[in-house]
Amino acid sequence: MKFIKNKYIRFAIVAVTYVLWTIWVKNLWLLIGLPIIYDMYVSKKINWTFWKKKEGKNSTVVEWIDALIFAVVAVTMINIFLFQNYKIPTGSMEKSLRIGDFLFVSKVSYGPRIPNTPIAFPFTQHTMPLTKSTPSFINWPNWGYKRIAGLGKIKNNDPVVFNFPEGDTVIIARSTESYYGILRERTNGIIKKERQKGNTLKEYSYYENIARKNIYKDFKKTKIVSRPVDRRDNYIKRCVAIPGDKLEIIDGMVYINGKISDLPEKLQHIYNIQTTGKKFSIAKLNEMGIYRSDIMEYGNGMYQIPLTLENVEILRKYSYVKNIDRYITPKDTYDESIFPHSPDYPWTLDNFGPLTLPKKGMKVELNMTNISLYKRVIDPYEGNKLEVKDSTIYINGEVATDYTFKMDYYFMIGDNRHMSLDSRYWGMVPEDHIVGKPLFIWLSLDKEGSFPGNIRWDRMFRKAY
């Protein structure tokens, strides 16, 4: 292996790798780095590792610093272009993916993104360690969206990791909630009070501006921050509809282009359970993978519990269980928390759509009814200025009667259908928010256990889809 120590051989290996990487990212300007690589391995005119002596032996501390810098750079490049780890924080994908599962997420499956904000503190998403609101990144330079070629495209029913679309604005004191959900809640509260007073209602945007000002006033001390796409929280859901698909949910069942979608093996719904009055054994339910925190008991033998079909069949055999019925949200009932948050679309969690997912290059006619479907697509996601004045739609200051989409959009739903904050609440996921595909679980820890007994050995190194 002596030839590996030859400076020209080492330069050739690194240079070829670098050129191939440059071709992959499709940025020939990066070839400017070849002379630097040549100097690092061959001519050695400049000491690029300035923290080390160019000649002679370095101290142990310097050697450790050198190794640490190399490790940080290497892992950062791997996280950007190849894969990263992801921990399941919530129960929205139960029982397919469970709270405490640690996933290997492939960036190359759908193609890695060039970071919008390349200068950041290593291994952080958006906030500096040991702080509540200090950003771990700087907004300059801020690069536009660019995705490198990947191994494939998103398919129906793929589990996908993506950046939270409504995460562009965050109230630090309520960071687990959607800012836009809070804004809608406050706006509708103001409108309700106006109705109670018998006042003539103005346009929705009028009350929305009042609510927005109140929010900034109330949370001025605890901060409201904005985040670029790549610094928004990571979510994981199942992609039930891809660009161009017609999606409809009828009584909790997902239909794509008129055909019922394949059901995930561990799909969960909430079930209403009536017993004779006898209580369930918490230990028995835990053996079935049901968390204590998921069990809702209402007295008189009435329960609501999220269950898989397998669990339903087990409980049906209990002698003291009288009835088990799947909970279904009613049809044609306006729920202001459900996308698109308009009474023109009285959709619910279990009865939603029909909705056609936007596809790049697809044109849609705009009107005062369907503008609620596309306002976030047109404005923040695709960078236009959308305004509605006197029942007329303006895009970038010009009257608009139609719109042609610049990106593809996806619809993401959690496998824990009644306990998932997903596209049914905040709408479609733009392609520039896609992070990667989870491939397998490398570690799984039960949130209600203690180490090492909480290690779920049976889930380790299992496929994540």
Sequence and secondary structure as in RCSB ss.txt:
>XXXX:A:sequence
MKFIKNKYIRFAIVAVTYVLWTIWVKNLWLLIGLPIIYDMYVSKKINWTFWKKKEGKNSTVVEWIDALIFAVVAV
TMINIFLFQNYKIPTGSMEKSLRIGDFLFVSKVSYGPRIPNTPIAFPFTQHTMPLTKSTPSFINWPNWGYKRIAG
LGKIKNNDPVVFNFPEGDTVIIARSTESYYGILRERTNGIIKKERQKGNTLKEYSYYENIARKNIYKDFKKTKIV
SRPVDRRDNYIKRCVAIPGDKLEIIDGMVYINGKISDLPEKLQHIYNIQTTGKKFSIAKLNEMGIYRSDIMEYGN
GMYQIPLTLENVEILRKYSYVKNIDRYITPKDTYDESIFPHSPDYPWTLDNFGPLTLPKKGMKVELNMTNISLYK
RVIDPYEGNKLEVKDSTIYINGEVATDYTFKMDYYFMIGDNRHMSLDSRYWGMVPEDHIVGKPLFIWLSLDKEGS
FPGNIRWDRMFRKAY
>XXXX:A:secstr
 GGGGSHHHHHHHHHHHHHHHHHHHT GGGGGGHHHHHIIIII  S SSTTS SSS   HHHHHHHHHHHHHHHH
HHHHHHTEEEEE  SSTTTTTS TTEEEEEESTTT  B  SS  B TT SSB TT SS BSB  SS     B   
S    TTEEEEEE GGGGEEEGGGTTS HHHHHHHHHHHHHHHHHHHT     HHHHHHHHHHHHHHHTTTT EE
E  GGGS EEEEEEEE TT EEEEETTEEEETTEE    TT EEEEEEEESS    HHHHHHTT  GGG EEEET
TEEEEEEEHHHHHHHHTSTTEEEEEE    TT   TTSTT  TTS   SSSEEEEE   TT EEE  TTTHHHHH
HIIIIITT  EEEETTEEEETTEE SEEE SS EEEEE SBTTS  SHHHH  EEGGGEEEEEEEEEEEB TTS 
TTTTB GGGTTEE  
